Amino acid sequence: MARDSSFDGLFYAAVTTTGIFCRPSCPARKPRSENLVFYKTAAEALFGGYRPCKRCLPLQAGGAPEWVGDLISEIEADPSRKIREGELRERGLEPATVRRHFLKAYGLSFNAFQRARRLAAAFEDIKAGSSIDEAVFDHGYESHAGFREAFTRLFGVTPGTVGAGADFVRIAWLDSSLGPLVAGASDKGLVLLEFSDRRMMEAQATTLRRRLGLPIVPGRNAIIDRLEAELEEYFHGGRRDFDIPLHEPGTPFQEAVWAELRKIPFGQTRSYAELASAVGDPKATRAAARANGMNRIAILVPCHRVIGADGGLGGYGGGLWRKRRLLEIEGALSPS
């Protein structure tokens, strides 16, 4: 009732009379307490049948407190700068709270997040031709030994072995009308696009690291920037096809299934049996369904366009309500 923004991201308030859910700090008129129900996550509120408020935008940045966006913006503007605990306290932020939030949202403590971005920036400079000496001191390291140890621990290679062809996967969070998405891209193309609350996210990241043999660090590149713009057009009905390069290695059978998924036209669907037949093995319906579920690039590799033979939605890692909404956006289903 106090609209205290320090509780943003810790819970969501849904109003039974309007069908809308909000951040605690929402500036909208206060509802009656008897009309409120509470959810721990935005995903739970959505599953409960509530729509996100258009004033407080609870899905943006996963409903994170405003200070999270401010900290990340500062880090992105100057990755070499270190925001220390004393400075956090001067801003009225408890370091332990900041640490817990970053661990929950990004799988990294705040210090580790800063360190990863600093190393990623140094990595880019070395690739672009800067000397190791320049990278060490330009990015806030006091010694070559400290830099070498941190760099090798994160990237799996020593700084001196980084050449023009070296690569790593950058991970960024993107907002969407269906909730936050986690996007990952190497220099070769988009390697990951998943809704952030998908249960298999950690397993997918482990598989991704093993298949690509590349470290994963927070950050963005031109591919992620382009993806963000194209997704915005897609969700607003202005785009049917994507122009993003994809890099999705898998087993030969998985890659064959994913290739067939990309052939399903916008606004159409296929059954799991039809998908199996398309890859040349009509008896492999279950295997095709399994490969469909292991797809790591949502929306662009449209596994949501595969449904049951009886017209039922089947399954979807991002939640059936999202699958239905994607098909509604594309005109394959009438809005419910």
N, C-alpha and C positions, 0 to 999 in steps of 0.2 A: 504493500500500500504506500510505502515511502518512495517507490520508484528508485531504489538504491541500485546504481549501475554496478556496484562491486559484486552483485550476485548474478550478473549476466553470465551465461554460460554454465551456471551451476544448476539451474532448473528453468522450466518453462511453465507459464501459466496459461491454461486454456479456459475459454469462456463458453459455457454450455449453451447460453442463449444466442450467441452469434456464430458459434462454430469456428472461432478464430483462436490461435495461440500466439503468445507474445513473449518477448524478453521481460524480465522483471522491471527494467527501466522504461518500458514503453510509455510515451507521453499521452496516450489515448485516455479517455475518461475512465475513472476507476469503476470496475464492475462490483456488483454485490458479492460479498464473500461466499454466499451460498451458491453462487453460479460459477465458482472457480474449481477446476481440478488441476493437479500439478503433475508434470512429467520431468524425468531426469534428463532426457535428451529430446532434441527436436524430432528425431526419427520416431520416438515413441508417441509423440503428439500427432505426427502425421499418420502413423498406424492407427491411432485412436480416432481418426476421421476429421481432424481439425486442419484448417487452412492457415498458412503463415500470414501474419499481420502485414499490411502494406505500409504501415508507418514505421514500425521498429525493425522490420526485415530480419526476423530471427534466424533465417537460413544463411544469411551472409556471413562468411568466415566461420561457418559452423556455430553461429551465435556467440562468438568469442567476445570478451570484454573489449572496450575501445582501446585500452592500453596495450593489448596484444598487437593490434594493427599498427599502433604508433611505434612500438619497439621494432617490429619487423620492417617497417618503412625506414627507420633509421639505419638498421643493419644493411638493408638493401642499398641505401644511398651511399654508405661507406662501410663495406665489410671489414676494413682494417681497424675500425674503431671498436674498442672494448667497453661495453656498458657494465660496470662493476656493481657489486652488491650495495656499496655505499650510495651510488647514484640512484639505484632503484629505491632505496629508503628515502632519499631526498625527494623523490617523486610521490612518496606515500605508498609505495609498493613493497610488500613483504617478499624478500627473495625466495623463501620457501614456497609461497603461493605461485610465484612466477615459474619456479622450477616444476612444480606439480602440473601446472597448466600446459607447459611445453612438452612435458613427458607424455601427458595424456593425448594431446593434439598431434604431436609430431614424432613421438617416440625418442625424443632427445631432450636432455635438460637444457635450460636456457644457455648455460655456458657452452655446452656441446653444440648447440645450434649456432651460436656465434662462431665457435671454432671451425665448424664445418663450412660456414659461408666464407670465412677468412681463407681457409685452405682452398676452397673452390675458386676464389678470386685469384689466389696465387697460382693455381694450376692453369688457369686461363692465360695469365701473363706469361708463364713459362712456355706454353704452347705457342703464344704469339711472338716469341723470340726474346723475351726478357731474360736476363741472366739470373742465376739462382741468388746471387748477392742482392740484386734489385728486388726479387720476390721476397726474400727474407725480411729486408728492412722496410719495404714499401707496405707490407701487410702486418706490421706490428710485432715481429718476432725479434727477440733480443740476441739470439745466437743461431748459428747454422745447425748446431746439434739439436736444439729444441724444435726447430722447423723441420729438420729431416725426420725426427722421430714422429712428430704429429702427422706429417705428410704421409709417411710410409704406413702408419697405422690406419689411416683413413682410406688411402687409395690403393694400397697393396703394392706399390712400386716406389722406388726412391726418386727424389726430384730429378736427379741427373738422367734418369731413363725416360723422362717424359719428352716425347717428340711431337711432331706436327700431327701424327695420326692417332695420338692418345685420346681416350674418350672416357666419360663417366656419365651416369644417369642423374639428371637433375629432377628433383621432385618438388611439385608446387601444388597448393590447394586452389581450386577454382570454384567460385560460386555458381549455382544454377537454380532454376525455378523448382528443381526436384531435390535440392539439397547439395551439400558440398561434394565436389569430385576431387580425387587425387590424380594428378597427371604426372607422368614420367617420360622424359625424352632424352635420348642420346643424340650425338651429332648425326646418326644415321636416320633417325625418325622417332616417332612416338612409340614407346614400348609399354606404356601403362595408362589406362584411364578407367578408374573404378569409383563408384560411390563410396564415400569415406566410411560408411557404417557397414560395408559388406563384411560378413563374417570371415570370408576366406582371404581377406586383404593381406594378412601377415604371411600366409602360405604362398600367395601369389608373389609377394616381394622376395621371399626366399628362393622360389623357383626362378624368378627373373634374374636375381643375382647369380645363380648357378648357371643358367643358360647363357647369359651375356658375358659372364666373367668380368663384370664391371662394378665398381663401387657405386653406391647410391648416396647422394648428398642433397640437401635442400638447395633450391635455386631455380632459375628459369633460363630458357634460351629462346631463340627466334621461333622454334617450332611450338613451344608452349604458348608464346604470345599469339601466334597465328591461330592456334587451336582455340584459345579463349575467345577470339573474335568470331570464329566460325561457329562455335557452339552458341554464342549469343544470337547469331542470325538463325540458327536451327531452331532454338527454343521459341523464337518469335515468329516462326513460320516463313522465314525468308531464305532458307537454304535446304536443299534436298541432298546434295552430295558434298563431300568434304575433299579438300585438296591437300591434305596433310600426309607427308610420307610416313609409312608405318614400318616398324621393325618388330616382328612378333615370331621369333623362332620357337619351334616346338618339335614334336615327333612328326614323321612324314604324314601320318594319318591326321593328326591335329591340324597341321598346316593345310592339308587338303580340305578339311571341314571349314576352317576359317576362310579359305579362299572362296568356297561356295557361299558362305554367309555374305561375303562382300558382293556377290552377284544377285542377291535378292533385292529387287527394285524397291524403292521408296513407296510406301503405301500398300505393299503386298506382304503376304506371309507364306511360310512353308511349314509342312509338318516335319516331325523328326524322321519319319519314314522316308519322306521325299528328300530330306537332307542326306540320309544314308544312301539312297539310290543315286543321288547326284555325285557322290564320291566313288561310285562303282561297286558298292556292296550293300544291296537291299536288305541283307540279313543283319547288318550292323547298326540297327536302330539305337540300341542302348549305348554302343560305343560312340556313335555320332552325338547322342545327347550328352554324354560325358565330356566329349571334346568341346561341345557347344558351351557347357558350363565352365570349362577351363579357359575360355577366352579371356584375355587380360585387357582388351581394349573395347570398352563398352561404347555403344552408340555408333562409332565409326565402323566397327566390325559388328554388324547388327544382329547379335544373337537374340535380341528381343523380338525379332521377326519370325522366330521359330515357335510354333504352338502345337498343341496336341491334335491328333487326327480327328477328334470329336469337336474341335473348335475351342476347347478349353485352353487357358493360358499356359498350362504346363508349369515350369519352374523359372525362376530368375534370381540370380544372386543378389541383385540390388533391391529385391522385394517385388512382389506381384503388382502392388499398387503402382510402382514406377513403370513396370512393363506395360501395364494397361495405359498409363498416361503417355508413354512414348508412342504406342500404337495409335492413340487418339490424336496426338500431334501430327502423325503422318497420314491420318485418314484411313487407317486400316481397321479401326474400330470407331463406332459412334460414341460420342461423349456420354458417360453414364450419369 
